[in-house]
Amino acid sequence: MAGFERHLADELEAIREAGLWRELRRVDSVEANRIKIEGREYLNFSSNDYLGLAGHPALGQAAKEAVEKFGVGSGASRLICGSLDPHHELEAALADWLGAESALVFSSGFAAAQGALTSLLGQGDVVILDKKAHASMIDAAKLSGATLRVFRHNDLENLEQRLQWAAEQGGRVLVATESIFSMDGDSPDLTALIELKERYGAWL
């Protein structure tokens, strides 16, 4: 076995020995809060479909109608020629619901984190992340070029210490958290976070 292949084989074996080896498991079906895997049904605690929208009949019907009218893909990025009516209708509805001037929808939460943080921040800025923030937010913060600091999960005192430090750095400061943390399912105290970010002139 060549050196590179030997190295990869050793790495994989180390992962197995550490009990960290993961495999994709075929899911037979998902219905509401139930999931069937390899013929056995379970109560599903691992989904992040919190609102139950994945199997909502109205959304299923809307998807069928969209496929009939637009096909199964836009055929290009939105900036080229893939910005279709449903994109604009959804963004207009979201903006209206939020009372905002406009809205921009991304294809995934990962893409949203990348787009938002790298657009808002740059060198000389500071992003302060909750320790349990999603990996996409951590990656986006690093890509932005801003200085990254982490505060203990939902710990407002620790966050305030980070904000005091960041206020002395001179750049823009963004506090990044989640509405519902994907790993534990808990939520931050948004009212307290808003009070803190306003006190220190940060974004949230």
C-alpha positions, 0 to 999 in steps of 0.5 A: 500500500502506498504511503498516502493510502497507508496514512489514510487507512491508519487515520480511519482505523484510529477513528474506529478505535476511538468509537467515532466511526459513523455510517449513513443509515437508510431511513425507510420513512419519516412521518410527523414525529415517527421514523422507521429505520431498517423496518423498526419504528422509533419516536424521532428525537433527532430531527430539526423539523421543529415546526413539522413542515417537512410533511405538511400537506399544503407544502407538499401540494405547493411543491408538486405545483411548483415542479409542474410549473418550474421543473425540479431546479432553477438551472442556474444560480439566482444571480445568473438566471435562476431567480424564479417567481417563487423565490421572490414571492417567498421573500416578499411574504417573509419581509411583510411578515417581519415588517422588513424592507426586504428579505433574502432566502438562502438554500440552507442554514449553512449558506445563510450563516456564510452569506450573512457573517461574511457580508457583515464582518471583516478584518478589525471587527469582532464576532462573539459566538455562543459556545454551542452555536452551529458549526456553520456559524463558526466557519462563517465567523472564521471566513469573515476575517473578524476576530472570533471570541466565544462565550459560555453557553447562554452565560450572559455574564461571560458574554458581557465580559467579552463585550467589554473587551470587544468595545475596546477593539474599535471595530464592529461587534456582532453577537451570534447565537441561535433561536433554538440550539440544534444540539440541545433544543434550548433557547437563549434569553433574547430579551437579555441579549438585546439589552446587552447588545444595545448597552455595548453598541453591538449587533445581534 
